[in-house]
Amino acid sequence: MNLSIVATLYQSVPYINEFYARASAAARLLVGEHFEIVLVNDGSPDNSLDLAIKLSEQDSHVIVVDLSRNFGHHKAMMTGLAHAKGARVFLIDSDLEEEPEWLLSFDEQMERERCDVVYGVQERRKGNWFERGSGQWFYRFFKALTGLALPENVVTSRLMTRRYVEALLSHQEREVFMAGLWHITGFDQQYQVIKKHSTSETTYTFRRKMSLLVNSVTSFSNAPLVSIFYIGVSISLFALTYITYLVTHWLFFAKPMSGWTSVMASIWLLGGMVISFIGVVGIYLSKIFSETKQRPYTIVREIYAQQKD
């Protein structure tokens, strides 16, 4: 198998047939008939699965991996990569915001530069001012906390060699953050500037972006735990200094101190910090709890494909 095209399905009914036609055409131009299209149904609530099964019955190149429920985009992508058998693997979203024809230019660049990965980077992040601003804020905040400088405005589309995919799949995290895993896997990765289309509204709300940020930072850095230690030391030093001031004032000055405001402010400040620190520790404990159970990050209900000799 020379090429595998991997895509996930979630509310993909308006796009799946056109995606299949365009992806198949691009693959045939590149490798003839030596390709497969792996479609992972991530618990889609519409009839994306039914359409994908029909495609697999009509075309032996199509393989449908049906997950038992919705596990999330990143975990579904990892499952698709695990089922891909091609010497090169092209990962792409199926909603046609990313063009299947990029496969050809990605392959040309991979051959020219002899690299292991060619990935797409948006020339301008799509969406309104909030989506663009929150995206930039996400990458900068992630770099500040983890020290990892992830490429900004990357898209899902990427062409990868077999050795890179196998290295990527060797990661065993239960909480999957694909952009981080792509980066830390290493190898020679080159980007190509592309223009991403806008065919639908993003499903990444502010709440989901915040959840993704917390998950990604706590998965790739212990900076929040270390910062708790340093903040605690700073507060202790400040408290000792303030105690020294109070004792000195009591010894050498008879004027009583009026400290109601400072006491109440200190109680609220320290109380809030203690609760937040416990929350940070709780997040890490929950991740340890999740990792030690070693539950599979996805469960495959059934695989639909024509029998091959």
C-alpha positions in Angstrom: 0.0 0.0 0.0 1.6 3.2 -1.1 -0.8 5.8 0.3 -3.4 6.1 3.1 -5.8 9.0 3.3 -7.2 9.4 6.8 -10.2 11.5 7.7 -12.7 11.7 10.6 -16.5 12.0 10.2 -18.7 14.1 12.4 -21.8 15.8 10.9 -20.2 15.2 7.5 -23.2 14.4 5.4 -23.0 17.5 3.3 -19.4 16.9 2.4 -18.6 13.1 2.4 -19.4 12.3 -1.2 -17.5 15.2 -2.7 -14.6 14.6 -0.3 -14.5 11.0 -1.4 -14.5 11.9 -5.1 -11.8 14.5 -4.8 -9.6 12.5 -2.5 -9.8 9.5 -4.8 -9.0 11.5 -7.8 -5.9 13.1 -6.1 -4.7 9.7 -4.9 -5.1 8.1 -8.4 -3.0 10.9 -9.9 -0.3 10.2 -7.4 -0.2 6.4 -6.9 -2.7 4.9 -9.3 -4.8 2.3 -7.5 -2.4 1.6 -4.6 -4.2 3.7 -2.0 -6.8 3.4 0.7 -9.2 6.0 2.3 -9.8 5.4 6.0 -12.9 7.2 7.3 -13.3 7.2 11.1 -16.9 7.8 12.3 -16.6 9.6 15.6 -20.1 9.0 16.8 -21.6 11.3 14.3 -25.3 12.1 15.1 -26.3 12.3 11.5 -26.2 9.5 8.9 -22.5 10.0 8.0 -21.9 6.4 8.8 -24.5 5.1 6.4 -23.1 7.1 3.6 -19.6 6.0 4.4 -20.7 2.3 4.5 -22.2 2.7 1.0 -18.9 4.1 -0.3 -17.1 1.1 1.2 -19.5 -1.3 -0.5 -19.0 0.4 -3.8 -15.2 1.0 -3.6 -12.7 -1.4 -2.1 -10.4 1.5 -1.4 -12.7 2.8 1.3 -12.4 1.5 4.9 -14.8 2.7 7.5 -13.8 2.6 11.2 -17.0 3.0 13.3 -16.3 4.1 16.9 -18.7 3.0 19.7 -19.4 6.7 20.6 -18.0 10.2 20.2 -14.5 10.3 21.7 -13.3 13.6 20.2 -11.5 14.8 17.1 -8.0 14.2 18.3 -8.5 10.7 19.5 -10.4 9.8 16.4 -7.5 11.0 14.3 -5.1 8.8 16.2 -7.4 5.8 15.7 -7.5 6.4 12.0 -3.7 6.6 11.8 -3.5 3.3 13.7 -5.6 1.7 11.0 -3.7 3.2 8.1 -1.3 0.9 6.3 0.2 3.1 3.6 3.9 3.9 3.2 2.7 7.5 3.3 -0.3 8.8 5.2 -2.3 11.9 4.4 -4.3 13.2 7.3 -7.1 15.7 6.5 -10.5 16.9 7.7 -13.4 15.8 5.6 -15.4 19.1 5.7 -13.7 20.4 2.6 -12.3 23.4 4.4 -9.0 21.7 3.5 -8.6 20.7 -0.1 -7.8 17.0 -0.8 -5.8 18.2 -3.8 -3.1 19.5 -1.4 -1.9 16.0 -1.3 -0.2 16.5 -4.7 1.7 19.7 -3.7 2.6 18.2 -0.3 4.0 15.1 -2.0 6.0 17.2 -4.4 7.5 19.2 -1.5 8.3 16.0 0.4 10.1 14.6 -2.5 12.0 17.8 -3.1 13.1 18.4 0.5 13.4 14.7 1.6 11.5 15.4 4.8 9.2 13.2 6.9 6.2 15.6 7.3 4.7 18.3 5.2 1.9 20.2 7.0 -0.3 23.1 6.1 -0.2 26.5 7.7 -2.9 29.1 7.1 -1.7 32.3 5.5 -4.5 34.0 7.6 -6.4 32.4 10.3 -10.1 32.1 9.3 -12.9 33.4 11.5 -13.9 36.7 13.1 -11.6 38.8 15.3 -12.4 36.7 18.4 -11.4 33.4 16.8 -8.2 34.9 15.3 -7.3 36.6 18.6 -8.1 33.6 20.8 -6.0 31.4 18.5 -2.9 33.6 18.8 -3.5 33.9 22.5 -3.6 30.1 22.8 -0.3 29.5 21.1 1.5 32.3 23.1 0.1 31.1 26.4 1.0 27.5 25.6 4.6 28.5 24.8 5.0 30.6 27.9 3.9 27.8 30.2 5.5 24.8 28.4 8.5 26.2 26.6 7.3 24.5 23.4 7.0 26.8 20.4 4.3 25.1 18.4 3.8 26.3 14.8 1.0 28.7 14.7 -2.2 28.5 12.6 -1.5 24.9 11.6 -4.3 22.9 10.0 -5.0 19.2 10.2 -3.8 18.4 6.7 -0.3 16.8 6.7 1.5 14.2 4.6 3.6 11.8 6.8 6.1 9.0 6.2 5.5 5.6 7.7 8.3 5.9 10.2 6.9 9.2 11.5 3.4 7.8 11.9 4.7 4.8 13.8 6.7 7.1 16.1 3.6 9.3 16.6 1.5 6.2 17.5 4.1 5.1 20.1 2.7 7.9 22.4 0.4 6.3 24.9 -1.3 9.3 26.5 -5.0 8.9 27.4 -5.5 12.7 27.0 -4.5 13.4 23.4 -3.4 16.8 22.2 -2.4 16.4 18.6 -0.6 19.6 17.9 1.8 18.9 20.8 2.3 15.3 19.8 3.0 16.3 16.2 5.7 18.7 17.5 7.5 16.5 20.1 7.6 13.5 17.8 10.4 15.3 15.9 11.8 14.3 12.5 12.2 16.7 9.7 8.9 18.6 9.4 8.4 21.3 6.7 5.3 23.6 6.3 3.5 24.8 3.3 1.4 28.0 3.3 -2.2 27.2 2.3 -5.6 29.0 2.3 -8.2 27.3 4.4 -11.8 27.6 3.2 -14.8 28.3 5.5 -17.7 25.9 4.9 -19.2 25.8 8.3 -19.0 27.4 11.7 -16.3 26.3 14.0 -17.3 23.8 16.8 -14.5 25.1 19.0 -16.3 27.4 21.3 -14.5 29.5 23.9 -15.3 26.9 26.5 -13.8 24.1 24.4 -10.7 26.3 23.7 -10.2 26.8 27.4 -10.6 23.1 28.1 -8.1 22.3 25.3 -5.7 24.8 26.7 -5.9 23.3 30.2 -5.5 19.8 28.8 -2.6 20.7 26.6 -0.6 22.7 29.2 -1.1 20.0 31.9 -0.2 17.3 29.4 3.1 18.9 28.3 4.3 20.9 31.3 4.6 20.8 35.1 5.0 24.6 35.1 1.7 25.2 37.0 2.9 22.9 39.8 6.3 24.5 40.0 4.7 28.0 40.0 2.6 27.0 43.0 5.8 26.3 45.0 7.4 29.6 44.0 4.2 31.6 44.7 4.0 29.8 48.1 7.6 30.8 48.9 7.0 34.4 47.9 3.9 34.6 50.1 5.8 33.1 53.0 8.6 35.7 52.6 6.1 38.5 52.4 4.3 37.2 55.5 7.6 37.0 57.5 8.5 40.5 56.5 5.1 41.8 57.5 5.3 39.9 60.8 8.7 41.5 61.5 7.1 44.9 60.8 4.2 44.3 63.2 6.5 43.1 66.0 8.8 46.0 65.6 5.8 48.4 65.6 4.5 46.8 68.8 7.8 47.0 70.6 8.7 50.6 69.8 5.4 52.3 69.1 2.5 52.4 71.5 -0.1 53.4 68.9 -2.4 50.4 68.3 -2.8 49.1 64.8 -6.1 49.2 62.9 -5.9 46.1 60.8 -9.4 45.0 59.9 -9.1 45.8 56.2 -5.7 44.2 55.8 -6.8 41.0 57.7 -9.9 40.6 55.6 -8.1 41.2 52.4 -5.4 38.7 53.3 -8.0 36.1 54.2 -9.8 36.4 51.0 -6.6 36.6 48.9 -5.0 33.6 50.6 -8.3 31.6 50.6 -8.7 32.1 46.9 -5.1 31.2 46.2 -5.3 28.0 48.3 -8.5 26.9 46.5 -7.0 27.6 43.1 -3.8 25.8 44.0 -5.8 22.7 45.2 -7.6 22.9 41.9 -4.3 22.8 39.9 -3.1 19.8 41.9 -6.5 18.2 41.4 -6.1 18.5 37.6 -2.8 16.7 37.7 -4.1 14.1 40.0 -7.0 13.5 37.7 -4.6 13.0 34.8 -2.6 10.5 36.8 -5.8 8.7 37.7 -6.7 8.6 34.0 -3.3 7.4 32.9 -2.9 4.7 35.5 -6.2 3.0 34.5 -4.9 2.6 30.9 -8.3 2.7 29.4 -8.3 2.7 25.6 -8.8 6.2 24.2 -11.2 4.9 21.6 -13.3 1.8 21.2 -14.0 0.5 17.7 -17.4 -1.0 17.3 -17.0 -2.3 13.7 -14.8 -2.0 10.6 -16.5 -1.9 7.2 -14.4 -2.9 4.2 -14.4 -5.3 1.3 -12.4 -8.4 1.7 -9.1 -8.2 -0.1 -6.9 -11.1 -1.1 
